[in-house]
């Protein structure tokens, strides 16, 4: 029978095992997901309204102007060109929305903010919530009525000292949640929040 020998490296602060042990004062609580989201379709309502208004105005002008004899009757070729241009504009608007919707994903946990971007090549950045210095949000008039906006994060993170999250639904609630988690984590780790 072999006796188990005590782990000599357990007491050695330079051992590989101690390298992966939690540091004193580090949070040992499980990391819980608080929120996840991405680019909201509501953020492009203005774009959809402008596209619809331009489409209706162009089609109405092409029908009404010849009737009022302001311009000669429009040939079939011109109709196809104009309709093709309008369709192309709509396709571009939809492609822009799909790119924004599929290429960006955000996740807030009790300890980190995770920002993923890209479609073919995905880049994932993690910012510890304790490193976030400031959280603010911006909304235009239409965005305020729809409850969407942009969140601006300022942090000590080297890769993203300033991060803009566009098209966030319920922007006031989400920015408040990020700020609350940041403050809670700082209090938990007994760090003072910079007033500057």
N, C-alpha and C positions, 0 to 999 in steps of 0.2 A: 504494500500500500504506500502510495506516495503522499507525503504531506504537502498541503498547499503552503507555499511560501508567501509571506507578506509582500505586497507590491511596493518595491523599493522606490519606484518613481512617483508614488502618490504624494510623498512628502517633499519631493524635490521641486522647487518652484520653476526650475528651468526645463523640466521634462515636457515631452510632447503632450502627455495626458493633462497636465496642469494648464497647458496652453488653451485647451478647449473647455475647461471648467468655467462656469459663470464667475464673473468678477464680483467682488463684494459691492453691494449697492446697485447692481444691475437688476433690471426687472426680471423676475422669474415667473410672472403670470403668463398664462396662455394668451396668445395673440388672437383677438376676435375681430372679425370683419364687421365694421360699422356701416359702411356705405360703399356702393360701387356704381359706376355710371360711365357715361360717355357723352358724345355730342348729341344734343336733343334736336329732334325735327322742328320743334317750336322755334329754335334759333334762326331758322331760315324762312319763317313766315313772311317776313318782309320781302325776301327774294321771290317767293312764290307769288305774292301779290303784285309785285312789279312786273314779273313775267306775264301774268294773266292780263294785267292792264295794257301792256305793250301789245300782246297778241290780239286782244279785242280791238284796240285802237287801230292797228294796221289792217286787220280784216274789215273793220267798219269803214275805214278810209277808202279801201280798195273797192268797196261796194257802193258807198254813198257818193264819192267824188265823180264817178262817171254818170251817175243818175242826175246829179246837179249840174252836169255838163261843165264842171271845173276842169276836168281832164278827159281825154278820149277814152273809149272803152279799153279795158285792160285785156291784153291777149292772154291766151291760155299758158303760154311759156312763162310769162311774167308771174302769173298766179303760182305756178309750180316752183319758181325760184323763190318767191316770197314765202310760200308755205314751207319750203325746204329750209330756208333760213330760220324761220320761227321754230320749226321742229328741232333744228340743230341747237338753237338757244335753249330750248327745254331739255334736250339731252345733256347739254353742258351743265345746266343747273342740277339735274338729277345726279349726274356723275360727281359733281362737287359735293352734294349732300352725301352720297354713298361713300365717297372717299373719307369725308370727315367722320361719318358714323362708324365705319369699319376700321379706320386706322388709329383711333384713339380710344383708350380705355383707362379709367381711373379706379383706384381702390383705396379706401381709408380703413386702416385697422387701428387697434388701440395703441400701436407702437410705431406704425409706418404709414407713409403715403406712397402708393405705388402707381407709377405713370408708365403706361405701355403705349408705344406708337409704332406705326408701320403696318403694311399689309403683306408684302412679299418678304421683307426683312423686318423682324420685330425687335425693337429695342425696349428693354424694361429697365427703368430707373427707380431706385428706392430712396426715399428721403425719410430719415427718422423724424417723427413729429416733434421731438425735442429740439431739433435743429431748425425748425420753422420759426422765423422771427416775426413775421407779420402776415396777416391774412386780410385781404380786402376784396371787394367786388364792385363791378361797374355794370350799370344797366341804362339803356336808352329808354325813351318814352314807351315805345312799342314793347320792348323787352320787359319793362316793369309790368305792363298789363298781362303779359304772358307768363311772368314768373321765371324768365330765363336771364342769363347774363354771363359775364366773364369773372372768374376768380383769379386774383393775382396773389401768388405765394412768394415771399421773400425768405430765403433760408441761408444757412451757412454751408449748404451742400456745394461742393466744387463743380459738379457737372451741371447743376441747375440752381444758381443763386437766385434767379428770378424765373418763375414758371407761370405761364398764363394758361388757364383752363377755359377754353371758349365753349359756348353753347351748353352751359350747365343748367339743367332744369331744377327748380326750387333753389335758386342760387343763394338766397338769404339763409335758408335752413342749412344748406351744405357748408357754406363758409362759416357759419356759426358753429357747426359741428366740428370742423377742422380746428377752429380756434379753441373750442372747449377741450378737445383731446390734447392739443398742444399745451394748454395751461395745466391740465390735470397731470400730464406726464412730467412737466417741469416741477410741479409741486411734489409729486411722488418721489422724484429724484432730488428734491431739496435744492433746486437751482433757482436763482433769482431771475426774474424776467427783466430784460433790459428795458429801461424807460426811454432810451434814445431813439 
